């Protein structure tokens, strides 16, 4: 597999010369300065591509060309947004960039409640605590009907937490769930936005009455509209699984398991309609046998994210070492090196370690933590690649 790295553009504190030194071959990035829904100009794409190539690297994957919310809930501006999306895809094709990772998660992307959960060795990882998330849902958002989504035991623990949580902890929870993990990549809410909870509630309200079947049909509509452009330019669209792979905040999630992926690939049965196989997202669902899913869907996988999680029976999960956890990364490397050795792969999420903590890296995207994981995966790849 091609060794790639998610890079957040010229303002990223991790530079392209640094990535060249540690063995990265391809870059995963986007034109982050262009607002959601606007056309990516060919000139801007070509300028970014030339900049990356000037360091002896290639622009391997766009992650992501954002799908605006109105395309997901079928708002009045959907047709205009789809037309802009098609123009952006065509411009990427003209520039020779043909792999696009995207997601179809309503309102909120990946969810964590703690960005620096400590390990005994002094490193830290991203963490999801279901009770703290339920507290956010029931007591901060005060979403109508929220309590019905949790068990009696979970509701009891939420009420106990409500009696002890501090105002500072509440603010940190809000910042973690709907600002820091969302805003740094074309998010709906950004650092500095006033009253993010009110903004978030307005976004949620746009999905009132939209269920899984309706969201599925909106995804089918989107793919049917854009895939002729993908056919023309040879662009592979790679949907990212939901993270975590379950229903949240009353919102439908439609890429959570094998059944969902089967529906997606069959709904628009075109080889350019494919999957970003994210081992971390899929492993956070106890319903998923990650290696089995890798074998099952390798033929429609166009991009691989390698990370892993450890999941508790109560629904809590933590980003595990790339050598451990439910993601079974060593087995996945063996599968994809055999079945799809041509696909780009990137290390996803890394521990915060050594002097990463004071660098201001985006959550999950530390330098040393991902460098360690890349070295581990590179070793796995060497072990399963036949000697020449």
C-alpha positions as CSV (number, residue, x, y, z in Angstrom):
1,X,0.0,0.0,0.0
2,X,1.1,3.6,-0.6
3,X,2.1,5.3,2.6
4,X,0.2,8.5,3.0
5,X,-0.3,11.2,5.7
6,X,-3.0,13.6,6.4
7,X,-1.6,17.1,6.1
8,X,-3.6,20.3,6.8
9,X,-2.0,22.6,4.3
10,X,0.8,25.1,4.4
11,X,-0.2,26.3,7.9
12,X,0.3,22.8,9.3
13,X,3.1,22.7,11.9
14,X,4.1,19.4,10.4
15,X,5.9,20.3,7.2
16,X,6.3,18.3,4.0
17,X,10.1,18.0,4.4
18,X,9.5,16.4,7.8
19,X,7.1,13.9,6.1
20,X,9.6,13.1,3.4
21,X,12.2,12.3,6.0
22,X,10.0,9.7,7.8
23,X,9.1,7.8,4.6
24,X,5.7,9.3,3.6
25,X,5.0,8.8,-0.1
26,X,1.7,10.6,-0.6
27,X,-0.2,13.4,0.9
28,X,-3.9,13.4,2.0
29,X,-5.2,17.0,2.1
30,X,-7.8,19.4,0.9
31,X,-8.3,23.1,0.0
32,X,-9.3,23.9,3.5
33,X,-9.6,27.6,2.9
34,X,-12.5,27.3,0.5
35,X,-15.9,27.3,2.3
36,X,-18.2,24.3,2.1
37,X,-20.3,24.3,-1.1
38,X,-18.1,26.5,-3.2
39,X,-16.3,25.3,-6.3
40,X,-12.6,24.3,-6.1
41,X,-10.9,26.3,-8.9
42,X,-8.6,24.3,-11.1
43,X,-5.8,26.9,-10.6
44,X,-6.0,26.4,-6.8
45,X,-5.9,22.6,-7.2
46,X,-2.9,22.8,-9.5
47,X,-1.0,25.2,-7.2
48,X,-1.5,22.9,-4.2
49,X,-0.5,19.8,-6.3
50,X,2.7,21.5,-7.6
51,X,3.6,22.6,-4.1
52,X,3.3,19.0,-2.8
53,X,5.2,17.7,-5.7
54,X,8.1,20.2,-5.2
55,X,9.0,18.2,-2.1
56,X,9.1,14.9,-4.0
57,X,5.6,13.8,-2.7
58,X,2.3,13.3,-4.5
59,X,-1.2,14.5,-3.7
60,X,-2.7,11.0,-3.3
61,X,-6.1,11.6,-1.8
62,X,-8.5,14.5,-1.3
63,X,-9.8,14.3,2.3
64,X,-12.2,15.8,2.0
65,X,-14.4,17.5,-0.6
66,X,-17.1,18.3,2.0
67,X,-20.7,17.3,1.4
68,X,-22.7,20.3,2.6
69,X,-25.5,19.7,5.0
70,X,-28.2,20.7,2.6
71,X,-27.2,17.9,0.3
72,X,-27.7,15.5,3.2
73,X,-31.1,16.8,4.3
74,X,-32.2,17.7,0.8
75,X,-32.5,21.5,1.3
76,X,-33.6,24.0,-1.3
77,X,-30.0,24.7,-2.4
78,X,-29.2,21.0,-3.0
79,X,-29.1,21.3,-6.8
80,X,-26.8,24.3,-6.7
81,X,-24.5,22.5,-4.3
82,X,-24.4,19.3,-6.3
83,X,-23.6,21.3,-9.5
84,X,-20.7,23.0,-7.6
85,X,-19.5,19.6,-6.3
86,X,-19.5,18.2,-9.9
87,X,-17.4,21.1,-11.1
88,X,-14.9,20.6,-8.2
89,X,-14.7,16.9,-9.1
90,X,-14.1,17.7,-12.7
91,X,-11.3,20.1,-11.8
92,X,-9.7,17.5,-9.6
93,X,-9.9,15.0,-12.5
94,X,-8.3,17.6,-14.8
95,X,-5.4,17.9,-12.3
96,X,-5.0,14.1,-12.2
97,X,-6.3,13.7,-8.6
98,X,-8.7,10.8,-8.6
99,X,-9.3,9.6,-5.0
100,X,-11.8,11.5,-2.9
101,X,-12.7,10.6,0.7
102,X,-16.0,12.1,2.0
103,X,-18.6,11.3,4.7
104,X,-22.4,11.5,4.9
105,X,-22.7,12.0,8.7
106,X,-25.4,14.6,9.5
107,X,-24.2,17.6,11.5
108,X,-21.4,16.0,13.5
109,X,-18.4,14.0,12.3
110,X,-16.3,11.9,14.6
111,X,-17.2,12.1,18.3
112,X,-15.0,12.0,21.4
113,X,-15.5,13.3,24.9
114,X,-11.9,13.5,26.0
115,X,-8.9,14.5,23.8
116,X,-6.1,13.6,26.2
117,X,-7.2,10.5,28.1
118,X,-4.0,9.3,29.9
119,X,-2.2,6.0,29.6
120,X,0.1,4.6,32.3
121,X,3.2,5.3,30.1
122,X,2.6,9.0,30.0
123,X,1.0,9.2,26.5
124,X,-2.6,10.1,25.9
125,X,-5.3,9.2,23.4
126,X,-8.7,10.3,22.3
127,X,-11.5,8.7,24.3
128,X,-15.3,8.3,24.2
129,X,-17.2,8.1,27.5
130,X,-20.8,7.2,26.8
131,X,-22.2,8.7,30.1
132,X,-20.4,12.0,29.6
133,X,-21.8,12.0,26.0
134,X,-25.3,11.2,27.3
135,X,-24.9,14.1,29.8
136,X,-24.1,16.4,26.9
137,X,-27.1,15.1,25.0
138,X,-29.7,15.2,27.9
139,X,-28.5,18.1,30.1
140,X,-26.5,20.5,27.9
141,X,-28.4,20.1,24.6
142,X,-31.6,19.2,26.4
143,X,-32.7,17.4,23.2
144,X,-36.3,16.4,23.2
145,X,-36.7,12.7,23.7
146,X,-33.0,12.2,24.5
147,X,-33.4,10.2,27.7
148,X,-35.3,7.5,25.8
149,X,-32.1,6.7,23.9
150,X,-30.4,5.5,27.0
151,X,-31.0,2.7,29.5
152,X,-32.3,3.2,33.0
153,X,-28.8,2.5,34.4
154,X,-27.3,5.1,32.0
155,X,-29.9,7.7,32.9
156,X,-29.1,7.1,36.6
157,X,-25.4,7.7,36.0
158,X,-26.2,10.9,33.9
159,X,-28.2,12.3,36.8
160,X,-25.3,11.4,39.2
161,X,-22.8,13.2,37.0
162,X,-25.1,16.2,36.8
163,X,-24.8,16.6,40.5
164,X,-21.0,16.8,40.5
165,X,-19.8,18.2,37.1
166,X,-18.3,21.6,37.3
167,X,-19.0,24.6,34.9
168,X,-15.4,24.3,33.6
169,X,-16.0,20.6,32.8
170,X,-19.2,21.4,31.0
171,X,-17.4,24.0,28.8
172,X,-14.7,21.6,28.1
173,X,-17.2,18.9,27.1
174,X,-18.9,21.3,24.7
175,X,-15.6,22.4,23.2
176,X,-14.5,18.8,22.7
177,X,-17.6,17.4,21.2
178,X,-18.8,20.2,18.9
179,X,-15.8,22.5,18.3
180,X,-12.3,21.0,18.6
181,X,-13.1,17.7,16.9
182,X,-15.2,19.4,14.2
183,X,-14.0,22.8,13.4
184,X,-10.5,22.3,12.2
185,X,-11.6,20.7,8.9
186,X,-14.4,22.5,7.2
187,X,-16.6,22.1,10.3
188,X,-20.0,23.5,10.9
189,X,-18.8,25.2,14.1
190,X,-15.3,26.8,14.4
191,X,-13.1,28.0,17.2
192,X,-14.3,31.5,18.3
193,X,-17.9,31.0,17.3
194,X,-20.2,32.5,19.9
195,X,-22.7,30.2,21.7
196,X,-21.8,26.9,19.8
197,X,-24.6,25.0,21.6
198,X,-27.3,27.3,20.0
199,X,-25.6,26.9,16.6
200,X,-25.5,23.1,17.1
201,X,-29.2,22.9,18.0
202,X,-30.1,24.8,14.9
203,X,-28.1,22.4,12.8
204,X,-29.8,19.4,14.5
205,X,-33.3,20.9,13.8
206,X,-32.7,20.7,10.1
207,X,-32.9,16.9,10.4
208,X,-36.3,16.8,12.2
209,X,-38.3,14.0,10.6
210,X,-35.4,12.6,8.6
211,X,-34.9,8.9,9.3
212,X,-32.4,6.3,8.0
213,X,-34.3,5.5,4.9
214,X,-34.6,9.2,3.9
215,X,-31.0,9.8,4.5
216,X,-30.1,6.7,2.5
217,X,-32.2,8.0,-0.4
218,X,-30.5,11.4,-0.2
219,X,-27.1,9.7,-0.4
220,X,-28.3,7.7,-3.4
221,X,-29.5,10.9,-5.1
222,X,-26.1,12.6,-4.5
223,X,-24.1,9.6,-5.8
224,X,-26.4,9.2,-8.9
225,X,-25.8,12.9,-9.7
226,X,-22.1,12.9,-9.4
227,X,-20.9,9.5,-10.6
228,X,-21.2,10.4,-14.3
229,X,-18.4,13.0,-13.6
230,X,-16.5,10.3,-11.8
231,X,-16.8,8.0,-14.7
232,X,-15.6,10.7,-17.1
233,X,-12.5,11.5,-15.0
234,X,-11.8,8.1,-13.3
235,X,-12.5,9.5,-9.8
236,X,-13.0,7.0,-7.0
237,X,-15.4,8.3,-4.3
238,X,-14.6,6.7,-0.9
239,X,-17.2,7.1,1.8
240,X,-15.9,7.1,5.4
241,X,-17.8,5.0,7.9
242,X,-19.7,6.7,10.8
243,X,-17.7,7.3,13.9
244,X,-18.8,5.9,16.2
245,X,-20.9,3.5,14.1
246,X,-24.2,3.9,15.9
247,X,-27.1,6.3,16.0
248,X,-26.4,9.5,18.0
249,X,-28.3,12.6,19.0
250,X,-31.5,11.4,17.3
251,X,-29.6,11.6,13.9
252,X,-29.6,8.7,11.5
253,X,-26.2,7.1,10.7
254,X,-26.1,5.0,7.6
255,X,-22.5,3.6,7.3
256,X,-22.2,1.6,10.5
257,X,-21.7,-2.1,9.5
258,X,-21.6,-4.7,6.7
259,X,-25.3,-4.4,6.0
260,X,-25.0,-0.6,5.5
261,X,-22.0,-1.0,3.3
262,X,-23.7,-3.6,1.2
263,X,-26.7,-1.2,0.7
264,X,-24.4,1.7,-0.2
265,X,-22.4,-0.3,-2.8
266,X,-25.5,-1.8,-4.3
267,X,-27.6,1.4,-4.3
268,X,-25.4,2.8,-7.0
269,X,-23.5,-0.2,-8.3
270,X,-20.6,1.6,-9.9
271,X,-16.9,0.8,-9.3
272,X,-16.2,4.5,-8.6
273,X,-18.7,4.3,-5.7
274,X,-16.4,2.8,-3.0
275,X,-15.3,2.8,0.6
276,X,-12.7,4.4,2.8
277,X,-12.0,1.4,5.0
278,X,-11.5,3.0,8.4
279,X,-10.5,0.3,10.9
280,X,-10.9,2.6,13.8
281,X,-14.4,3.7,13.1
282,X,-15.6,0.2,12.3
283,X,-13.8,-1.4,15.3
284,X,-15.7,1.0,17.7
285,X,-18.8,-1.0,17.0
286,X,-19.0,-4.3,18.8
287,X,-21.2,-5.6,16.0
288,X,-18.3,-5.4,13.5
289,X,-15.7,-8.1,12.8
290,X,-13.2,-5.8,11.2
291,X,-11.0,-8.3,9.3
292,X,-14.0,-10.0,8.0
293,X,-15.4,-6.7,6.6
294,X,-12.0,-6.0,5.1
295,X,-12.0,-9.3,3.1
296,X,-15.7,-8.8,2.2
297,X,-15.3,-5.2,0.8
298,X,-11.6,-5.1,-0.4
299,X,-12.8,-5.1,-4.0
300,X,-14.6,-1.7,-3.5
301,X,-12.1,-0.2,-1.0
302,X,-10.1,2.7,-2.6
303,X,-8.5,4.2,0.6
304,X,-7.5,2.7,3.9
305,X,-7.3,4.3,7.4
306,X,-5.4,2.2,9.8
307,X,-6.0,2.7,13.5
308,X,-7.6,0.6,16.3
309,X,-9.9,0.9,19.3
310,X,-10.4,-0.9,22.6
311,X,-14.2,-1.0,23.4
312,X,-15.8,-1.6,26.8
313,X,-19.1,-3.5,27.2
314,X,-20.6,-0.2,28.4
315,X,-19.9,1.5,25.1
316,X,-16.8,3.5,26.1
317,X,-13.9,3.2,23.7
318,X,-10.3,4.5,23.5
319,X,-7.8,4.8,20.6
320,X,-5.6,1.7,21.1
321,X,-2.1,1.1,19.9
322,X,-1.9,0.2,16.2
323,X,-0.6,-3.2,17.4
324,X,-3.6,-4.0,19.6
325,X,-7.4,-3.6,19.9
326,X,-10.4,-4.6,17.8
327,X,-9.0,-3.0,14.6
328,X,-6.6,-6.0,14.2
329,X,-4.3,-3.8,12.1
330,X,-1.6,-6.5,11.6
331,X,-4.3,-8.7,10.0
332,X,-5.7,-5.9,7.9
333,X,-2.2,-5.1,6.5
334,X,-2.0,-8.8,5.5
335,X,-5.4,-8.6,3.8
336,X,-4.9,-5.4,1.9
337,X,-1.4,-6.1,0.9
338,X,-2.7,-9.3,-0.7
339,X,-6.0,-8.0,-2.2
340,X,-5.4,-4.3,-2.8
341,X,-1.7,-3.4,-2.6
342,X,-2.3,-0.5,-4.9
343,X,-4.5,1.5,-2.5
344,X,-3.3,4.5,-0.5
345,X,-3.2,4.0,3.2
346,X,-2.8,6.5,6.0
347,X,-2.1,6.2,9.6
348,X,-5.2,7.5,11.4
349,X,-5.0,9.2,14.8
350,X,-2.0,8.8,17.0
351,X,-1.1,9.1,20.6
352,X,0.0,12.4,22.1
353,X,3.6,11.7,23.2
354,X,7.1,13.1,23.8
355,X,6.9,16.8,23.0
356,X,3.7,16.7,20.9
357,X,1.6,18.1,23.6
358,X,2.7,21.8,23.3
359,X,2.6,22.0,19.5
360,X,-1.0,22.8,19.0
361,X,-1.7,19.8,16.7
362,X,-5.2,19.1,15.7
363,X,-6.8,16.4,17.9
364,X,-5.7,12.9,16.9
365,X,-3.1,14.3,14.5
366,X,0.1,14.5,16.5
367,X,3.5,14.0,14.8
368,X,5.4,11.6,17.0
369,X,2.3,9.4,17.8
370,X,1.6,9.0,14.1
371,X,5.2,8.6,13.2
372,X,5.5,5.7,15.7
373,X,2.3,4.1,14.2
374,X,3.7,4.5,10.7
375,X,6.9,2.8,11.6
376,X,4.9,-0.1,13.2
377,X,2.7,-0.4,10.1
378,X,5.7,-0.2,7.8
379,X,7.2,-3.1,9.7
380,X,4.0,-5.1,9.2
381,X,4.0,-4.4,5.5
382,X,7.6,-5.5,5.2
383,X,6.7,-8.8,6.9
384,X,3.9,-9.7,4.6
385,X,5.5,-8.5,1.3
386,X,7.2,-11.4,-0.5
387,X,11.0,-11.0,-0.8
388,X,12.3,-10.1,-4.3
